[in-house]
């Protein structure tokens, strides 16, 4: 990967942390929703 900007900060490098946070938030929300759904389907399962 070649960085053509003198600071080494490409637009992708600036956007990447935001994408990681969005992906983490989506994964956490989807995981929590999935766990709640499974608990609703199987209330006796620990």
C-alpha positions in Angstrom: 0.0 0.0 0.0 1.5 3.3 -1.0 0.5 6.5 0.8 0.8 9.5 -1.5 0.0 12.2 1.1 3.0 13.6 2.9 1.4 13.1 6.4 0.6 9.5 5.6 -3.1 10.2 6.4 -5.2 9.0 3.5 -9.0 9.5 3.6 -9.3 5.7 4.2 -7.1 6.0 7.2 -9.3 8.7 8.6 -12.6 6.8 7.9 -11.3 3.4 9.0 -11.7 4.0 12.8 -15.3 5.2 12.2 -16.0 2.1 10.2 -14.6 -0.1 13.0 -16.7 1.7 15.6 -19.8 1.3 13.4 -19.1 -2.4 12.8 -18.5 -2.9 16.5 -21.7 -1.1 17.4 -23.7 -3.1 14.8 -22.2 -6.4 16.0 -23.0 -5.6 19.6 -26.6 -4.5 18.8 -27.2 -7.6 16.6 -25.6 -9.9 19.2 -27.8 -8.5 22.0 -30.9 -8.7 19.8 -30.0 -12.3 18.9 -29.5 -13.2 22.6 -32.8 -11.6 23.6 -34.5 -13.5 20.7 -33.1 -16.8 21.8 -34.1 -16.2 25.4 -37.6 -15.3 24.3 -37.8 -18.5 22.3 -36.2 -20.7 25.0 -36.9 -19.1 28.4 -35.7 -22.2 30.3 -32.3 -22.3 28.6 -29.5 -20.7 30.6 
